[in-house]
Amino acid sequence: MNYAFVLGSLVVFHMLALISPGPNVLIVMQTAMSRTRRASIATASGIATGSIIWSSSALVGLNIVLEHFAWFYSVLKLLGGIYLLYLGIKMWRNANQPFVQSLSANTNIFTTWQAYRLGLLTTLTNPKAAIFFGSVFTAILPPASPLWVKLAAIAIICFDSTMWHISLAYFCSTRIVQQTYESSKHWADRIAGTAMGILGIKLIFSRATLK
């Protein structure tokens, strides 16, 4: 089997999944614009760690769990929905707070650990990640693949996720983007919060339809 083709296909499909709008993209952008570059990079690192956990789980049988224990996916969707709804409400409540770029001046700024945890929890409660790693990931990667291929696949997932979300963090934390955000923070936070809330409500009320 041509494992180079297998790993190349994984890169393509994973990148397509990464760039599609979702909770991970929204949370990195919002953190980068409203906090600091350091905080947004920590959030991106948390997302990358979550991706490693999901991909490692897929290699030990995540697809089997999703297939035979449908309740697990239903619970994941419920928890993910509640978490996204919580984040959306929090963004709405903070929309009227003044924008502060100085780390020392903002007493409500994330610590590095809090930012990292935000990214990690967003990824681990993201059903989109469960679907990708439980279906697409395992479909691309043959079960009989040698260990080096599986390790290479996890490394690809880690690299892609890290580079994409850190690039997003760098771009959204530039001065011009933050200035634009500062001038429209009231509405930007409400739009982001609404998007998060809609995603959360959609997950909560769609859990019962899972087969």
N, C-alpha and C positions, 0 to 999 in steps of 0.2 A: 504493500500500500504506500502511496505517495503521501507521507506525513507532512511534507512541506506544503502541499496543497491543502491539507486538512487545517493546518495552523494558519495558513493564509486566509482561508475561508472564515475561520474564527475571528481574525482581525477585522475583516469586512463587516460581518454580521454584528460583532460587538460594537464597533464604531457607529453603525447605524442605530443601534439601541441606545448608545450613549447620547448622541446628539438630538434624539427625539425629545421634545419637551416633556418634562415630568418632575416629580418632587425633588430629585437630586439637582437638576439644573436650576430650578427655582430657588432652592435653599442656598446654593453657592452664590448665585447672582445677588440675592437679597443680602446675604452676609457680607459680600464684597463691597456692595454699594453703601450699606448702612453702618458697617463696622470698620475693620482695618484689613489690610492685605494679609497680615499675619493670621488673623482670625479666619479669613476665608480660605487660606491655604490649609489651616488646621481642619476646617470643615471638609475640604476636598480630600485630605488624608484619611479622615474618618470614613468617607464614602468609599475610598479605595480599599480600606481595611474590610468594610462590609462586603465588597465585591469578592475579596479573597475568601472570606468565610462562605459566601454563597457558592463560589466555584468549587471550593474544597468539598462542600457538602454534596454538590452535584456528582462529584467523582466517587462518593461513597454511597450513592443511591438516593439522591433527592427525588428523582423522577419516580422511583418506586413508592416513596412516601406519599407524594402527591397523588399517585394513581390509586393507592390502596387505602389511604387515610384522607379522604376528601375533607373531613372536618378540620384537619390541620390548616389547609389552605383557607377555609372559611374563617377560622380563628385569626389567621394572619391578616386577611382582608379587613376583619373587624378592628383588630388592633391598629393596623396601618391607617384605616379610616379615622379612627378616634385621634390618633397622633397627628395626622395632617389637619384635622379640624381644630385641634388644640393650637397648632402652629398658626393656622389662619386667623383664629380669634386673637391670638397674641399679637400678630402683625397689625390687625385692626386697632387694638387697644393702644399700641405704641405709635400709631400713625401721627398723632398730634405732638409727640415728643420732639423737641428740637434736635436737629442733626448735629452731632459732635464728632469731629474727626480725630481729636486728640485722645489718645489712649488714657493718659493721666487725668484728663478732664471729665471723662465719662465714667461715672461710678457704676453704670449698668452694663458696661462693655463686657463681652465674653472673655473669660480666661481662655487660654489655649486649650485646656482640657474640656471646657464647656463647648467650645466650637467644634472640637474633635468629636465629642459625644453626640452633638447635634447631627453631624454628617453620618456617623455610624448608625445611630438609631433610625435616621431617615431611610438609609439603605436597607437595614435589616427588617424594617416594617413595610418595605415597598413590595407589593405583590408582583409588580412588573419585573422585579429582579428574580423572584421565585419562578415566574413563568419562563423567563429567558434561560436561567440556569437549569431549570428542571426539564426543559423541552429542547430549545434550540441548541444550547451548549452541549447537552448529552447526545443530541442527534448528530451534531457535527463531529464529535469526538467518539470514535469507535470504542466499545467497552473493552476490547482486547488490546487497546493501545499500550505500548510499553511505558514504563514509568517515566522515562525522560520526556515523552510526548505530553503526558499528563502534567508534569511539572512545568514544562514549557507553556502549556495552555494556561495554567494559573499565573505564570509570570507575565504572559501577554495580557491577561485580564487586569492584573495589577498595574502594568505599565500604561495601558490604554486609559484606564480609569484615572490614574494619577495625572497623566499628562493632559488629558482633556479638561478635567475639573480644575487643575491648577492654572491652565491657560485661561480658562473662563474666569477664575478668581483674579488673575493678574489684569485681564482686560477690564473687568467690572470695577476694579479698585483703582483704576487710573484716575488722575485728577479731573479730567474732563467728564468722565462718566459720573464720578461722585458729585461734581458740581451740578450736572444735569439732574441727578437724583435729589440733591439738596433743594433745588428750586421746585421740585414737584413731589417731595417726600410724602406729603399728605395723601395724594392720589396714588403714587407708586406703591406705597405700603398697603393701601386698600385694594388695589388691583391684585397685588401678589397674595394678600391675605384671602381675597375672594377666590382666586385660582386654587389655593391650597384647600380652602373650605369646600369648594365644589368637588375637588378630587376626593377629599375625605368623605363627604356625604355620599358620593357615587359608590365608593368602596363599601361603606356601611350598609347601604340599601341594596347592593348587588350580591351580597354574600349568600343570600338564601337561594340564588339561582344557580350556584355552582354545582356541577355534576361531578 
